[in-house]
Amino acid sequence: MNAILLGAPGSGKGTQAKRVAERYGLTHLSTGDIFRAEIAAGTPVGLKAEGYMKAGQLVPDAIVTEMVAGRMDPAKRYLLDGFPRNLEQARSFASDLKHLGMAVDLVLYLNLPESEVVTRLSSRRSCGKCGEVYNLLSSPPEAAGKCDKCGGDVVQREDDTETTVRKRLLVFRDLTEPLVAYYRAEGLVREVDAAGHIDGVTKAVCAAIDGYLAESKKK
Ligand code: AMP
C-alpha cells in the first residue's frame, strides 16, 4: 500500500506520518523535511527552495516532482506527507508511479478547522537537531527549550510565524484542498477528524488504514 496524508498545515501530518509509517512498515517521505535538511546542508536544491519556504509559498513543481521521483523505490511502500501539494504535482506523480509499476492506493485526509490550525501552528516548536515536534500548549518538552529525545534546541520553524501561516493557509485552500476532490473522484479518500488529541487521531488514522486493508483483502 502506498498512501498519501493530506491536510492543512498544522493538521498533524508530520506527527501522524511518523507514527503510522512505523506501525505499518511504510517509508515516511516528507518533502518539507527533505527541504529543511537540504537547506541545513546548503545544497543547490536547498538554496532554490529556501526563499519560497520562508515566504510560505510552494517550491516550483519541477524541483519537487523530480526530487520525489528520484527517491521512489518500487521495492518499498510509502507514506507521503506534504506531497503532492497541487493538481500538477498529483498528475505528474501518477505518471511517474505508473512508469515504476506503482500506484497511490489510499489518501488519508486529516480534516481540521482553520481556527484550530492557526492556534496549533503558532504554538508549534521543533528540535533543530532531530526534528522532534512539540506543541507549547498540548505537548511541551520536559525542560523548556530542550529536546526530550536528543537535548537539541527546541525552536520555532521560520515559516510558523502568524503572517506566513496565513499565507500557507491560503495556498492550502487554493491549491492543495482541490486534491481532496481529485482523489475522491478516484475513490481513494478516507477522511479523519484531526481536531482531537494526538493519540485519538492516530487511532482514527489506523482505523481508516485497517478499513482499507480489510476491504482490499476481500476484493
Ligand atoms: P511542510 O513541512 O509540509 O509544511 O512544508 C513546508 C514548506 O516546504 C511548504 O510551505 C513549501 O514551501 C515547501 N514544500 C513542502 N512540500 C512541498 C511540495 N510538495 N510542493 C511545493 N512546496 C513544498
Residues whose N, C-alpha, C, O or C-beta is under 5 A from the ligand:
A	BS01	AMP	P9 T31 G32 D33 F35 Y52 M53 G56 Q57 L58 V59 V64 D81 G82 F83 P84 R85
